[in-house]
Amino acid sequence: MNSSLLNALLKVLPRTQAKRELRWIKNELPEEKWEHAVDQRSHLVPLQYILGNTPFGKLTIKCASGVLIPRWETEEWCMEMKKSLGASLSGKNLLDYCTGTGCIALSIATDSQMKPANVIGTDISNAALSLAEENKSACQPVLSRLGCNITFERCDLRKLEIPKSADGFDFLVSNPPYIPKDKMSVECGVECSVLKYEPRIALVGNLEFYHYLTALLPKIGARGFIFEVGYKQQAEATRRYLPNTWKCGIRYDSAGTIRNVIGWCDPEFDALNGMVREIL
Amino acid sequence: MLSLFKSTSGYEMLSKLSSIYGLVSHLKRTFSVTSCTYNETKHSKTKVPKLTKMPPRPKLPENELKEKFIKGGSGHGGQKINKTNSKVQLTHVPTGIVISCQATRSRDQNRKIARQILALKVDQLKNGDKSWKALKGAREKIRKQRAKRKSKAKYRKLREEKEAEMVKQKPDSSTASQADKSMKLLKMIVLYCRQ
């Protein structure tokens, strides 16, 4: 049985990865579900959908079909942001646009050092919002201990909708869809599993979303932001949309790929300089 | 002492020094013997701290570590790729020891585990027999020995009790001794007859 399970995975995965994933399936699922899980995985269903969750920093975030799976790159910048901003967000309001599973919002809200007053996560997808709510209730003990309010709300970025749950915001974070439509193919480096099973609404997008996000900044009163990007032109466009009084820079991830555009207009957030490698 | 050294030749000085050293080492030896016997009374031969007095688990300062996350694959990433890899590679810069950890799906968890493993390795290299792992191992050995000794003593006691019972039972079967006595009597009679 063991070898037949492994062989099924070997059809689609390299050997070490297949072995590792089989180990995780066996560790995390009851035996009667192994066969079905391996069958799904051999049809390229993402492992996180099969196991139902993914680790994100100290949290375990629930994952479900229809909502983008949090990536390690996002986890990485989120942790880095917590480290460099530290307590400078304490008592402040933070908005996470395009929250998806709610991973970024929850990771910040449950951090004992950051201690923001309010964290609001918004998304256009109802599936994402209900999953974010589920993830929130899993974190409830920590949230009530830290006294952080976290709310999820449906908002459409294209209509520049502002959440009603808070008066204004000090900081904006976002992981908007950033794969251009013409790049949505295996040839352009998109994984087959992503193409087949992850929601397009969370993936396909380009400069327009960075335009909306920067337009949102003065409307909500935010004085700093971190956005995830996939291409340099997205970061450069963000710089163009920003007033000259803002400082703005690029961050690369540990794989050496461009990953964030970071900006602020308040010396309070000068600590963000530590994340920036290239000034724009 | 100094004048003594001055008046003597190099060789003599060396021999004197060595004799002093010998005395010191002799003292050391006797000292260690006494401390060992002290330990003997506590049923252990090596100097192993008590379970409650074990040193804390070794830890390494972050500035001595170099961390690398191995994700593999091409330059693409972010939303395009959904990796399940969470391997953490940790280098201890001063010694150059490298380990990697992919025990769990969580990178956060793997980072902690990797730090523990690396700290144990560095400690073992630096302290050898006195490293935390060695002490822990010795502790475990002592615990096992004690358990063994205890069970041995228990079975010995049981055996002795059984034997004691057997001895008690023996006087009841006096036929054997009676046969012995009659045998002796017979021999005496034979002897008497010959005379």
Interface residues (C-beta under 8 A of the other chain):
Chain A: Q17 R20 E21 W24 P46 L47 Q48 T54 P55 G57 K58 T60 L68 I69 R71 W72 E73 E75 E76 P177 Y178 I179 C188 G189 V190 E191 S193 V194 E198 A202 L203 E228 G230 D253 S254 A255 G256 T257 R259
Chain B: K68 F69 K71 S74 G75 H76 G77 G78 Q79 K80 I81 N82 K83 T84 N85 S86 Q102 T104 R105 S106 R107 D108 Q109
